[in-house]
């Protein structure tokens, strides 16, 4: 589990800002689908919602970091 998370983060660090935005969009769509499945009681592995939500947060953190690195701290 920890190795999977580390490899996921390592892969994200190698991506550009545009690729991170695309990854975030894909993860948000996946999260929406998981929530819908859970609402109609089709989702058996509920922990996937939490994992996907954390992955979105990881992407957002790296995205913010890369944007600040590229454009400076002037963004609000």
Secondary structure as GFF3:
##gff-version 3
##sequence-region A 1 76
A	DSSP	alpha_helix	2	13	.	.	.	ID=ss1
A	DSSP	alpha_helix	17	39	.	.	.	ID=ss2
A	DSSP	alpha_helix	47	71	.	.	.	ID=ss3
###
